Amino acid sequence: MLFVPNPKQPIYNSLKNLKDDKSINAWFNLAIYDESTLSQLAQEIESMLNKIPDSYFTSPPFDFNHFQSPYQQLSFSDLDDIEWFRSFFASKKKLKKHFPLAILAFFDFSFLKYILDENPNLSTSRTIFKKSSDSKPSSYYPVVSKVKMLLLRHLKNLPTDAEIIKLLEENTKYAAACGLSSLVIPDESQINRFKNWGITPVQLLAIFYFIVTIAITHGIIDSYISATDSSILDSQANPSKRHLIGQCAKCPYSSTCPHPEWVSADVNASYTVKNNEVYYGHKVHSMVDSISTIVMGLFVSTASLHDNPLFIPLLKIVDKITSFRFKKYTADKGYDDKDNHHFVVDELEADPIIPHREKTKPSPSDNLFVLKDQLWHCTKANLPLRPNGSDKQQNASMFRCPHGYNNFSCPYASECLNPKQKYKTFKLQIKDDLRIKGTLSTPKGSLQWKEDFKYRTSVERLFSDNIRVRQLESFSNTNLTAIFTHIGFTFIAHNIIVLFNHFRDTLL
């Protein structure tokens, strides 16, 4: 799900759409988050999941009977494949070694027919044809096969989409596991079209939450503790290669304009700074079950968006779709916010395990202000201070001195203010016992709190492992839907592998 700080601002799927002024207007086309669409999104996903019969959730998801030829009339090659895959169940070592094949062959992917529309031209009679524009024969490929091919890249840690086709052409067993004939392997363009336009983000989220629901139904997910964090994903676009947009693209003087309107090829990427390093790209926010490492929910945003605004929406969407709650929710100091603590305690009835930031540093001018009759006063002018908003990050209220208010000119202004200052401000830390002290069951600073906080590293390992062995960061697309699809399939592959490891011994 894409998170945008301003849902009224137009969002474009690609540079081409931006130049053509074709913005994404329907929330379900990209699952853009704001408060008005969060419940709609949950209802849309729930309606898709409700179409799937209960047997898909309660029955073991891996079984040899799930491996079937897509063709009505079996050939000798099909029979050989069936016997070859049957031998998996006689060897624990073979099942473990060839886990990508076992997942593609034995997981029940037939649930997809309740979420994705099948190609009406699909035939089970081995229909093969040759396009005039293509050198090799083609066929109508099932949606299930396209989903399996996208999963194959992450299961086998393939660096590019082109490597998927290469693997299928060289290995007939992987083609059979994907429901394809070795005679007609699809072109890479088929995969790209499916990533860009063949599956919507809401459909992808429905697939993602189907896997999560299976894990919940079979008791794989532990209700003890979860972890939330984000990871920056570098964009493959060159930010220095600029494309003029809007009126600047038509203006003959744009080359000499001091402030041209431009974007890179990845129109949705943005800059951010972390640990004194500059990044350009996107950010994925995830919540994970710290015990099983099942990914429970995800958001995608631009890299410049801070982690904190995503905490409550992420927990909300998981709670609404799965109706599953943890006893404790961990996150790092970046999520330290009064609202986050109270949401976990009041709404989810759980314990927040989030360290708080250091106390706001005292202002050098604190001696100028004193509390009188429950109001802060300036000690020199002997007048009350004016409220001046708040600093949510530091959980502090802000006040300003009376100078300049209602045309009042303070006679001490030259002593207190710098030449360019119009008035003096200071911050007052808001005391919040829940945020500072924690809950009664898990007080901050206690041994139990420290032990619970160690579970937060599970989400960091999740990002590290999926970048290293499942190509989370290796997407060359700048199309926003394709980027979302790539990230979504990475975590779907991760969750299916966790399921497979849980059921693997029962297959023998």
PAVOPA-815078 format. One record per atom (N, C-alpha, C): y negated, x, z. Coordinates in steps of 0.001 Angstrom, whole numbers, plus 500000, padded with zeros to 6 digits. Atoms other than C-alpha are relative to their C-alpha. Layout:
BEGIN
YXZ
...
//
This chain:
BEGIN
501178500838500000
500000500000500000
498762500880500000
501224499216500062
496638501386499046
499010499499501030
501038500360499035
494021501436501782
498653500435499450
501353499666500445
490360501296500765
499017499576501081
500951500355498948
487432501351503216
499095498846499613
500873501075500458
485437498921501060
500724499193498929
499213500758500978
487583496237499385
499167499362498897
500860500594501031
484576494899497444
499656500992498894
500279498992501008
484150498181495601
501111499996498957
498946500061501030
485970498090492229
500884501236500012
499025498917500043
489123500195491982
500639500003498620
499445499857501343
490485501515488702
501320500750500086
498669499418499969
494080502409487994
500041501379499363
499996498734500726
493219505310485691
498625500251499415
501267499646500638
490395507115483944
499744499113498789
500150500858501184
491027505057480802
499487498624500399
500464501304499536
490622501808482754
498568500057500496
501375499843499530
487440503146484313
499034500003498828
500876499943501184
485950503945480909
499935498645499300
499985501327500620
487024500507479649
499474498926500942
500499500918498975
485641498921482840
501017498898500311
498934500928499628
489002497284483652
500421500315501432
499689499744498591
489108497194487434
501191499169500437
498883500741499411
492017496016489578
499401498913500882
500636501096499277
490934492587490761
500963499250500912
499022500742499197
494151491046492094
500617500920501037
499503499131498931
495230492436495472
501473500320499822
498557499780500090
498936492014494669
500355500987498895
499724499001501032
498617494317491633
500019501410500570
500004498672499384
497980497236493953
500109499941501512
499843500159498556
498379495815497478
498871500677500756
501166499415499344
494858496802498481
499830499357501374
500064500524498647
494458496474502216
498573499673500434
501101500330499105
491759494641504085
500540498876500884
499479500980499037
492052492099506905
500434498709499315
499675501258500664
492126489159504462
501290500079499205
498799499877500822
495035490561502440
501221500493500766
498861499481499246
497209492031505187
501052498924500231
499044501080499755
498793488687506112
500577499487498692
499491500429501307
499052487720502425
501095500933499515
499016499011500420
500918490942501720
501308499815500760
498808500199499181
503317490361504615
500758498751499541
499358501238500448
503988486800503422
500666500194498641
499439499759501332
504565487977499838
501302500794500101
498789499188499833
507084490626500933
501096499192500689
499016500828499306
508791488212503329
500631498979499063
499455500978500945
509156485635500541
501010500647499062
499040499279500845
510877488275498376
501283500289500774
498821499673499189
513196489322501192
500807498751500341
499297501239499671
514035485695502010
500867499499498844
499183500391501144
515420485242498490
501354500711499998
498768499208499976
518077487880499209
500967499375501004
499030500606499064
521257486346500754
500240500880501223
499793499289498737
522041487299504350
501124501025499914
498859499089500098
525271489005503282
499575501410499607
500490498675500388
523249491866501767
499534500797501213
500506499319498811
521810492634505204
501112500283501005
498981499877498963
524908492131507345
501211500824499565
498842499242500481
527609493699505149
499657501481499899
500264498565500183
528002497498505031
499445500260498598
500649499838501302
525697498649502200
500746500918499044
499258499071500848
528147501291500899
501467499555499910
498616500397500210
531472500326499370
500401500392498591
499544499601501332
533624501448496439
499861498854499003
500083501151500904
533555497904494996
498625499829499377
501346500074500582
529838498346494355
499891500831498728
500013499209501228
530682500878491641
500704499216498900
499456500784501098
531155498808488527
499333500417498703
500571499726501311
530659499400484836
499089498844499613
500901501084500415
527691497440483429
500528499237498785
499484500603501232
529859496523480421
501188499089500307
498915500953499798
532204493551480214
501327500580499526
498791499419500561
534712495381478046
500080501470500392
499890498626499521
535878498579479780
500669500880498952
499403499015500898
536608501664477704
500866500955500832
499212498996499286
539001504522478548
499088500898500843
500959499183499256
535933506501479632
499591499317501296
500352500759498795
534978503746482070
501121500064501033
498851499952499089
538473503727483565
500146501381500640
499960498636499453
538404507512483959
498934500184501071
501086499885499019
535045507277485755
500360499292501303
499630500761498804
536370504620488128
500994500784500850
499014499216499260
539358506791489092
499382501266500592
500651498783499512
537167509886489420
499158499701501239
500819500358498851
534750508123491783
500851499526501165
499117500440498929
537647506647493749
500485501193500832
499531498810499286
538709510195494665
499019500460501071
500978499675498950
535501510504496727
500499499567501366
499616500595498729
537102508343499406
501195500696500636
498873499261499453
539980510772499890
499591501328500608
500447498690499527
537852513769500850
498639499892500678
501259500004499251
535200513968503553
499055501071499475
500803498894500518
534015517291502126
499361499636498668
500525500382501315
533608515880498625
498913498937500132
500991501057499786
531746512828499885
498681500575500492
501209499369499466
529305515031501794
499308500862498962
500569499089500996
528833517528498951
499290499243498892
500553500756501130
528155514892496271
499296498731500484
500624501200499435
526059512531498397
499051499291499038
500833500753500939
523510511761495597
500825499102499080
499112500808500831
526360510576493354
500568498830500783
499413501051499173
527929508622496195
498984498892500283
501036501000499731
524632506878497004
499759499139498766
500279500743501232
523955505911493379
501173499114499599
498818500734500439
527536504742492819
500426498916500985
499380500881499011
528451503027496082
499015499142500785
500968500877499335
525181501538497412
499860498726499175
500087501283500701
524807497842496556
498557499758499533
501336500175500563
521758497788494278
499809498636499348
500131501304500660
522428494258493058
498933499122500644
501080500764499360
519793492992495539
498723500031499171
501219499843500791
517192494162493012
499719498797499109
500212501155500884
517736491049490879
499168498910500674
500822500968499279
515989489044493618
498541500451500118
501359499443499871
512892491293493478
499388500315498641
500501499572501307
512583492638489905
500571499116498900
499555500798501138
512787490678486671
500748500885499013
499194499248500945
515483491856484315
499468499826498577
500371500061501405
514808492627480658
500803498886499326
499259501122500618
515678489395478744
500864500446498825
499225499506501135
517026491508475872
501237500785500419
498875499200499518
519599493254478078
501322499383499582
498686500456500428
523136493028476748
501072500834500686
498879499280499367
526449493947478385
501068500356498973
499013499729501051
528154494516475033
499751501337499311
500238498652500526
527078498145474565
499146499971498725
500881500076501166
524315497237472118
499203501295499872
500708498753500277
522976500440470584
499244499848498689
500795500064501229
520177500636468050
499173501265499890
500792498800500247
517959503293466525
498627499609499484
501373500270500420
514197503085466305
499614500937498861
500451499161501114
512464504377463198
499162501175500490
500868498950499466
510146506426465399
500723500965500919
499254499181499052
512919507993467486
501196500629499309
498916499267500654
515518510561466531
501367499688500598
498712500262499363
518213509447468987
500163498506500257
499757501435499799
519855506052469588
499456499519501341
500565500614498799
518469503664472200
500790498760500362
499381501233499527
519539500627474187
498994499302500905
500816500671498994
518047498038476524
500570500374501366
499495499435498748
518314499638479948
499745499046501165
500172500900498861
518892497557483097
498948500523500981
500984499629498980
516229497526485808
500667500833501091
499279499255498980
518851498766488264
500135501462499591
499858498626500486
519420501845486098
498679500754500095
501309499338499921
515683502595485989
499658500357501447
500237499713498582
515434502331489774
500858501180500450
499106498902499633
518448504629490168
499511501327499431
500491498760500602
516930507178487778
498813500560500779
501127499528499198
513730507334489815
500476500533501347
499445499494498742
515760507723493009
500702501341499798
499253498776500280
517819510457491350
499135501239500127
500879498834499909
514819512766491163
499840500471501435
500211499638498593
514307512652494930
501315500350500693
498695499681499407
518010512700495788
500463501403499608
499577498698500504
518550515818493665
498890501047500047
501112499052499857
515154517429494394
499602500594498645
500384499557501339
514197517599490705
498487500139499918
501446499743499971
510724519080490080
499163499068499137
500768500871500893
509689516738487224
500869498830499544
499256501130500554
510651513418485634
500841500421498805
499245499532501166
511792515309482530
501366500543500407
498719499458499524
514526516951484621
501034498893500253
499070501117499812
516019513494485285
500807499794498723
499336500215501290
516779513037481600
500939501155499683
499169498819500265
518097516571481309
501297499945500793
498810500092499155
520502516029484220
500959498933499488
499152501092500481
521761512719482823
500704500371498694
499394499585501266
522389514260479401
501095501038500205
499035498927499767
524288517197480869
501161499569500894
498988500410499039
526269515301483518
500325498521499797
499635501386500298
528112512160482406
500280499195501260
499708500715498756
529075511304485997
498724499405500601
501272500549499518
525437510904487012
499546498854499110
500335501101500903
524889508760483914
500814498761500357
499145501128499620
527854506589484937
499547499392501326
500470500499498705
526547506331488519
498720499197499868
501247500737500257
523213505116487118
500229498793499109
499705501147500852
524990502513484985
499618500211498555
500397499671501367
524252504298481704
501187500527499211
499031499386500885
526350505238478746
499517501395499644
500383498626500350
526412508962477994
499519500109498563
500432499985501403
525733508040474354
498528499634499843
501402500457500098
522326506468475043
499285500250501323
500812499652498826
520299508258477706
498534499722499663
501391500346500326
516724506904477889
499093501216499910
501000498949500129
513720509000476987
499133500036501258
500884499879498838
511273510280479607
498913498935499993
501051501014500103
508702507786478310
500435498680500643
499495501216499358
510960504961479566
499742500042501503
500229499842498561
510705506318483089
498519499896500322
501448500037499758
506939506823482826
499456498582499888
500482501375500155
506392503278481572
500422499145501196
499539500771498841
508485501896484431
499178500352501243
500815499586498850
506516503938486992
498588499441499915
501394500413500163
503150502931485518
499822498485499989
500209501439500194
503706499269484670
501223499145500318
498780500794499861
507318498225485254
500263499465501388
499780500436498624
507175497840489023
498664500016500728
501263500077499277
504246496675491135
500174500574501401
499887499490498628
503450498189494536
500588498997500987
499440500991499077
504319494891496262
501509499906499822
498550499983500234
507759494867494611
500640501251500596
499492498750499435
508212498502495629
500078499915501523
499983500162498542
507291497650499222
501117499060500435
498901500908499672
509811494790499166
501329500761500002
498795499165500032
512537497294498174
500042500900501231
500097499108498844
511320499681500870
500381499263501285
499731500730498759
511417497012503606
501389499367500014
498599500423500025
514824495776502422
500876501079500635
499233498888499414
516220499221503288
499746500081501505
500339499951498573
514364499186506623
500712498881500760
499357501139499334
515755495725507444
501494500228500167
498576499663499874
519308496918506741
500209500933501190
499880499054498888
518762499808509162
499825499300501343
500198500753498755
517492497377511811
501221499126500296
498873500917499827
520345494902511257
501244500717500523
498808499259499599
523003497586511699
499750500915501207
500261499272498764
521347499066514800
499778501483499819
500252498578500242
520475502389513165
498663500419500601
501324499708499455
516839502219514255
500009499770501498
500068500081498546
516310502897517949
498639499437500402
501256500650499602
513689500814519735
499210500807501020
500642499244498926
512675503609522093
498593500482499633
501288499351500248
509854505502520382
499778500231498511
500370499737501395
508002505896517065
498887501038499971
501071499013500179
505549508428515664
499208499662498740
500891500308501125
502556507968513346
499147501213499683
500842498883500419
500735510590511321
499737499875498501
500306500013501428
499399511389507844
500167501402499429
499864498722500690
499826514134505259
499169499956498725
500825499907501208
497480515274502491
500869500427498829
499262499679501214
498966515331498978
499006500431498930
500937499470500986
497151517521496476
500139499274498674
499992500590501336
496148515912493205
500248501090498965
499740499049501078
497367517573490019
498830500080499026
501169499974500881
494054516783488323
499089501161500362
500958498911499789
491492519534487913
498643499395500352
501263500646499617
488413518412489902
498784500586499297
501142499382500685
486178520854488020
499885499556498548
500055500528501366
487064519236484679
499424498598500070
500719501237499738
484485516468484672
499942499091498775
500115501013501044
484394513249482681
498804499116500355
501157500862499770
481075511410482366
500413498541499865
499670501423500036
481257507689483041
498719499190500031
501151500886499948
478959504684482928
499004500310498904
501059499743500971
475628505099481194
499869501469499665
500099498552500247
475863508879481533
500838500416498790
499137499657501129
478668508918478941
499303499747498665
500713500341501242
476287507398476368
498649500697499884
501341499416499982
473144509274477367
499987501363499289
500048498702500710
472176512162474998
499484501135500880
500574498976499122
470494513986477922
500876500264501224
499125499861498830
473489513920480284
500301501456500328
499679498588499750
474107517665479855
498933500686500835
501091499402499219
470732518440481425
499611499140501194
500325500898498882
470723515564483939
500372500664501317
499690499340498716
470505516874487545
501044499242500821
499051500804499217
472671514014488909
500832499103499079
499173500840500881
475193512861486296
501104499297500797
498901500746499382
477833510290487191
501300500447499340
498792499435500584
481237511916486724
501186499809500932
498761500029499225
484857511804487856
500978500965499342
498914499226500599
487960513902487353
500984499018499373
498994500873500611
491023512566485534
500644499107501046
499473500795498891
492309511374488918
498821499323500686
501240500644499557
489551508863489570
500053499557501453
499872500483498626
490928507876493000
500155501114501019
499877498871499075
491277511371494475
498648500316500629
501241499624499329
488703512770496891
500211501288500780
499958498748499243
487837515904498860
500133499717501495
499981500019498535
488611516545502510
500170501430500487
499884498669499395
488567519535504862
500918499898501208
499079499954498865
491396520371507265
500292501450500324
499797498619499554
491678523559509304
499218500989499128
500928499171500786
488731524991507340
500463500228498558
499555499931501391
490596524486504039
499617498711499282
500431501152500787
489338522187501278
501173499491499168
498931500631500775
491802519716499710
499389498932499093
500430501037500930
491424517383496744
501234499176499629
498832500801500321
493818514496496401
500067498702500768
499716501265499328
495381511619498314
500598500290501376
499417499850498672
496774510981501756
501004498877500207
498990501002499675
499956509212502836
500121499907501516
499925500277498570
500088507614506288
501324499289500271
498668500556499756
503501506834507786
500274499821501481
499451500178498663
505165505479510890
501512500150499894
498581499679500076
508692506735511590
500662499742501345
499187500084498785
511407505919514101
500393501419500379
499814498597499618
511537509199516008
501459500371500239
498600499698499716
515265508893516791
500811500104498704
499201500007501229
516809507960513423
499285500651498829
500909499495501057
513860509296511292
499853499026498837
500259501012501029
513821506055509274
498499499759499921
501425500293500200
510346505543507781
499824498490500077
500172501427499760
509131502142508995
498876499384499184
501135500534500751
505850501776507099
499183501113499401
500819498978500637
503435503577504814
498755499383499388
501234500298500717
499896503446503471
499676501200499121
500535498916500823
498303505506500698
498496499809499925
501454500068500058
494602506328500743
499459501250499326
500621498769500473
492135508849499391
500019501024501130
499873498937499001
492203512209501160
498854499992501006
501175499946499126
488729511727502639
500050498987501134
499947501025498966
489745508717504736
500610500564501274
499498499513498714
490212509499508426
501276499262500388
498725500585499591
493599508824510035
499822498758500867
500119501014498962
492304506580512822
499945498558499481
500077501404500440
491410503406510779
501328499425499533
498722500484500524
494999503198509519
501014499679501092
498999500142498944
496747503127512913
500350498539500243
499725501409499703
496396499429513750
500539499255498779
499418500679501169
496931498150510146
501452500381499746
498628499548500239
500091500257509845
500959499352500987
499155500631498989
501524498933513105
500087498490499791
500015501439500245
500494495392512180
500979499612498894
499170500371501143
502263495357508809
501472500172500324
498601499801499599
505483496784510285
500446498877500935
499664501046499037
505393494241513113
500176498649499311
499940501310500656
504760491283510781
501217499871499094
498908500088500971
507414492132508181
501359500148500667
498688499708499404
510217493523510350
500242499291501322
499888500598498651
509501491775513690
500716500945500957
499340498985499169
510666495035515255
498931500791500739
500984499279499194
508819496716518109
500668501121500782
499534498868499206
509194500027519857
499473499870501421
500474499991498622
508822500624523554
498796500924500154
501092499030499912
506463503551522923
499577500425498599
500563499595501289
504172504603520061
499224501296500191
500666498706499859
503153508241519711
499124500292498790
500897499528501062
500340509776517680
499198501166500564
500754498842499516
498163512884517860
498589499603500405
501338500231499448
494621513252519169
499054499327499010
500847500636501005
493145512052515867
499991498485500096
499907501456499859
494224508507516777
499492499534501363
500518500365498681
492549508581520201
498826499053499843
501027501029500135
490590505344520214
500342498877500978
499780501056499011
490130502628522806
500735498818499391
499359501151500643
491134499904520322
501482500258499734
498598499676500261
494365501723519415
500846499859501255
499270500096498743
495433502014523047
500204498539500412
499913501390499559
494659498380523812
500854499163499053
499158500749500943
496352497121520620
501475500199500332
498594499726499671
499618498832521562
500409499281501278
499669500613498715
499487497522525136
499920498475499934
500247501452499956
498070494023524568
500774499245498929
499376500718501107
499527493082521173
501486500320499852
498609499606500204
502766495080520970
500787500114501297
499376499939498671
503463495142524736
500838501268500153
499320498701499948
504365498829524559
499063501031500623
500794498912499430
503125502191525837
499447500895498889
500554499033500957
500707504283523745
500130501425500542
499881498591499605
501518508011523883
499060500785499090
501044499375500821
498246509336522471
499102500819500918
500885499194499135
496362512264524069
498545499672499725
501421500302500198
492659511677524652
499212501288499807
500864498847500249
489886513974523504
499303500426501279
500763499513498854
487853516081525845
498814499078500260
501152500809499639
485071514329527702
498782500425499193
501204499705500764
481820514044525765
499167501067500723
500783498925499385
479784517188526362
498684499462500542
501256500504499436
476795516562528672
498802500456499174
501206499675500759
473448516454526931
499071500863500849
500950499169499239
470861519117527927
498889499182500640
501100500819499491
468433516261528544
500469498946500992
499479501005499070
470671514339530982
499121499832501233
500843500089498805
468243515167533817
498756499146499767
501172500829500294
465590513100532018
500268498521500244
499660501409499906
467501509839532510
500715499723501317
499417500373498717
468523508012535697
500346498511499956
499560501394499963
470333504733536453
499260499251501101
500733500844499048
468120502080538103
500311498532499697
499718501427500172
469096498443538666
500964499750498837
498960500084501034
472119498979536371
499455500213498593
500569499658501309
469805500107533545
499590501460500012
500421498611500111
469174503637532320
498504500065499741
501454499848500100
465539504731532718
499644501443499688
500578498673500186
463463507661531553
499275500370501288
500583499600498713
462452509591534704
498515500323499879
501412499631500159
459108510642533203
499139498777499723
500804501178500339
457868507419531603
500309498823500914
499569501061499098
459731505279534173
500192498678499271
499723501189500809
460766502833531429
501484499986499611
498574500065500357
464259501565530483
500252500533498593
499594499517501323
466106503158527558
500465498826499140
499594501034500946
466949501165524446
501421500282499495
498664499772500584
470589500657523278
499877500479498546
500096499419501345
471213502655520098
501396500147499374
498682499980500624
474748501764518985
501031500730500843
498907499331499297
477897503642519886
500656501028499092
499185499005500708
480053506593518897
501454499665500306
498654500508499754
483500505060518479
501005501137500162
499055498881499923
485238508384517954
500040500612501388
500077499412498668
484037509709521290
499996498947501100
499954501094499025
484226506279522946
498784500050500924
501232499847499231
480593506574524042
498938499022499520
501170500805500341
477532504313524165
498801500917499783
501161499171500309
474285505693522725
498715499271500412
501290500541499580
470748505199524072
498877500852499421
501176499279500479
467277506162522867
498847499786500983
501144500096499080
464070506822524807
498990498982499474
500921501081500395
461229504236524729
498890500445499046
501073499530500875
458933506450522622
500127499366498612
500027500619501315
457947504581519434
500451498562499974
499550501392499977
459411501265520565
498815499091500318
501147500913499841
456884498384520228
498677500768500034
501223499187500135
454262500980519276
499632500754501265
500295499255498784
454584502671522669
500011501500499698
500111498553500205
453427506289522528
500121500683501357
499741499378498709
454938508296525357
499131501250500166
500854498817499800
452512510858526840
500800501287500206
499164498808499767
455460513192527538
500831500373498760
499189499787501204
456798513107523969
499985501454499558
500096498614500463
455554516613523134
500849500939500867
499183499170499115
457495517988526140
501498499820499736
498563500315500140
460815516279525322
500517500119498569
499523500112501380
460941515989521539
499681501242499180
500274498969501005
461243518544518795
498985499463499008
501057500455500916
458524518435516130
500444498906499033
499541500983500989
460699516390513723
500677498784500639
499347501118499332
462181514056516361
499047498844500227
500796501194499745
460940510470516607
500276499441501401
499652500424498647
462778509736519845
501223500787500428
498877499255499458
465399511260522117
501181499059500231
498795500800499786
468990510003522271
500982500756500897
498908499373499276
471931510634524526
501188499049500032
498759500767500005
475547509486524821
500538499867501424
499393500248498704
477290507954527795
501462499614499780
498568500255500169
481100508126527921
500371498681500666
499517501264499453
482663504691528382
501316500261500721
498786499771499231
485247504826531125
501021498919499659
498928500920500349
488487503260529946
501270500519500662
498868499511499220
491346503587532425
501267500127499160
498786499961500818
494024502806529840
500007501245499120
500092498847500906
492820505496527448
500084501310500762
500062498756499241
492223508126530131
501244500197500871
498921499868499025
495011507387532602
501374499583499468
498727500468500504
497695505737530467
500466498749500709
499445501211499386
499963502893531553
500700500331501318
499311499796498722
501669502386534907
501402500564499790
498637499530500253
505103502984533362
500026501432499470
500071498634500530
503991506180531572
498591500550500193
501347499460499757
500893507715533225
499773501298499213
500316498774500736
499131510423531223
500071501203500937
499843498791499202
499954513900532438
501313500066500742
498720499997499294
503272512839533933
501052500719499163
498911499319500700
506503514607533034
500586499105498913
499457500929500988
507740511476531246
499095499919498782
500952500065501113
504549511291529142
500122501248499131
499886498752500755
504918514947528126
501299500035499195
498724500035500720
508568514433527177
499922499035498817
500139500977501082
507696511350525127
499137500548498860
500919499499501021
504886513150523312
500685500998499071
499269499054500851
507360515737522009
500637499310498793
499390500735501108
508887513007519824
499047499856498815
500970500140501091
505675512974517769
500294500962498855
499723499008501042
506897516055515883
500963499472498938
499059500554500986
509477513855514117
499295499614498710
500713500396501217
506838512552511714
499498501228499237
500383498760500686
505647516098510969
501188500594499248
498787499526500691
509222517108510151
500308499128498790
499772500911501119
509472514025507935
499215500446498775
500833499572501122
506549515152505773
500467501347499472
499582498669500415
507734518752505729
501289499947499182
498713500084500699
511289517853504687
499855499310498649
500127500734501256
510222515364502026
499166500751498975
500728499131500935
507769517831500507
500916501103499506
499155498846500332
510382520604500562
501232499611499186
498720500317500649
513569518814499467
500004498666499259
500017501257500739
512440515486497970
498765499828499135
501082499977500993
509378516434495879
498897498972500282
501042500964499654
506920514210497790
498667500357499364
501314499568500469
503961516285496641
499955500296498504
499933499563501395
505142516986493079
499887498820499040
500237501038501006
503608514211490999
498897500475499067
500983499569501000
501770514990487779
499146498838499523
500725501178500446
500519511424487295
498627499913500668
501304500329499414
496897510439487821
499814498485500029
499993501450499917
497644506741487343
500328499595501435
499867500311498573
497275505201490814
501318499291500312
498737500694499780
500275502869490492
501171500970499946
498918499016500122
502489505769489370
500057500907501228
500042499172498789
501343507874492347
500616499241501168
499441500828498927
502144505012494713
501509499857499837
498568500143500270
505542504512493043
500749501277500369
499370498718499688
506348508223493377
500160500171501515
499951499863498537
505492508246497101
500993498999500594
499096501018499486
507352504976497701
501460500345499782
498609499647500279
510549506164496016
500446501213500810
499645498861499146
510416509403498009
500506499514501354
499602500488498676
510597507497501292
501188499045499926
498811500834500171
513117504968499938
501239500886499925
498878499054500096
515381507905498994
500322500590501371
499783499456498652
514881509389502477
500751499005500873
499370501007499158
515830506116504179
501448499726499589
498634500240500466
518905505589501985
500915501148500421
499195498852499553
520113509115502829
500345499865501481
499714500225498573
519789508293506550
501081498931500153
498968501043499966
521798505097505943
501368500566499603
498744499440500485
524437507023503996
500649500894501052
499448499117498955
524847509624506751
500572499195501163
499498500855498922
525338506782509223
501336499360499625
498798500718500439
528021505006507148
501029500919499342
499148499112500798
529586508086505516
501442500051500508
498650499876499456
532553508442507865
500812498720499866
499278501280500122
533394504746507557
500502499775498582
499563500155501379
533831505144503786
501382500596499765
498754499287500242
536861507397504143
501208499120500349
//
